[in-house]
Amino acid sequence: MARQIRIKGGEKNIKSGQKWTSGELSKVLDLYLSDRQLKIHESNEIIQKLATQLGRTTRSVEAQLLMFRSLDKFGFYGYRNMNKICKTLWKEYIDKTVQ
């Protein structure tokens, strides 16, 4: 695949600035859980494909995956503005696996 060109200020599309829905984040979580060793990078074709399906930018899907990875490894997210739906979905996942 051709190298992506970085756009100053970040890539934008029709959903830029819109809040993520629970359904969208659920699909991102499913991707994360399907392969926890997934290379989380904008060049990953799996991430690009999911971003296209969701109508989101590759970098925004990448950011959501990093949130789930952070919750998985450390139990918190070190950056500001963690999506509350991510925390809720992660808690639901943990609750299911504990039972």
C-alpha positions in Angstrom: 0.0 0.0 0.0 1.2 3.5 -0.8 2.5 5.6 2.0 -0.1 8.0 3.4 0.6 11.7 3.3 0.3 13.5 6.6 -2.1 16.5 6.5 -1.2 19.4 8.7 -3.9 19.7 11.3 -5.0 16.2 10.8 -7.2 14.4 8.2 -10.8 15.5 8.1 -14.0 13.9 6.8 -17.7 14.2 7.2 -17.7 12.7 10.7 -14.8 14.8 12.0 -15.8 16.5 15.2 -18.8 14.2 15.7 -19.1 12.1 18.8 -18.5 8.3 18.5 -21.5 6.1 18.9 -21.6 3.0 21.1 -22.1 0.9 17.9 -19.0 2.3 16.3 -16.9 1.9 19.4 -18.2 -1.6 19.8 -16.8 -2.5 16.4 -13.4 -0.9 17.3 -13.4 -3.0 20.6 -14.2 -6.1 18.6 -11.2 -5.5 16.4 -9.0 -4.9 19.4 -10.2 -8.1 21.1 -9.8 -10.2 17.9 -6.0 -9.6 18.0 -4.5 -7.9 21.0 -1.1 -7.9 19.3 -2.5 -5.9 16.4 -0.1 -3.3 15.1 -2.0 -0.1 16.0 -0.7 2.2 13.3 -2.4 4.2 10.5 -0.6 2.1 7.9 -2.4 -1.1 9.1 -4.8 -2.1 6.3 -7.2 -3.7 8.8 -7.5 -0.3 10.6 -7.9 1.5 7.3 -10.7 -0.9 6.3 -12.6 -0.4 9.6 -12.2 3.3 9.3 -13.7 3.3 5.8 -16.6 1.1 7.0 -17.3 3.5 9.9 -16.8 6.6 7.8 -14.1 7.8 10.2 -10.5 8.7 9.6 -7.8 6.1 10.1 -6.1 8.2 12.8 -9.4 8.5 14.8 -9.9 4.7 14.7 -6.2 4.3 15.7 -6.8 6.6 18.7 -9.8 4.6 19.9 -7.8 1.4 19.6 -5.1 3.0 21.7 -7.7 3.8 24.4 -8.8 0.2 24.6 -5.2 -1.0 24.7 -4.5 1.4 27.5 -7.5 0.2 29.5 -6.4 -3.4 28.9 -2.8 -3.0 29.9 -3.0 -0.3 32.6 -6.6 0.2 33.5 -6.6 3.9 32.7 -6.0 6.2 29.7 -3.0 8.5 30.1 -4.2 11.2 27.7 -7.0 13.6 28.3 -10.6 13.2 27.0 -11.1 9.5 27.2 -14.4 8.5 25.7 -16.8 7.5 28.5 -18.4 5.0 26.1 -15.0 3.2 25.9 -14.9 2.9 29.6 -18.5 1.5 29.7 -17.8 -1.0 26.9 -14.6 -2.1 28.5 -16.3 -2.6 31.9 -19.1 -4.7 30.1 -16.4 -6.8 28.5 -14.6 -7.4 31.8 -17.9 -8.2 33.5 -18.7 -10.8 30.8 -15.2 -12.5 31.1 -15.3 -12.6 34.9 -18.6 -14.5 35.0 
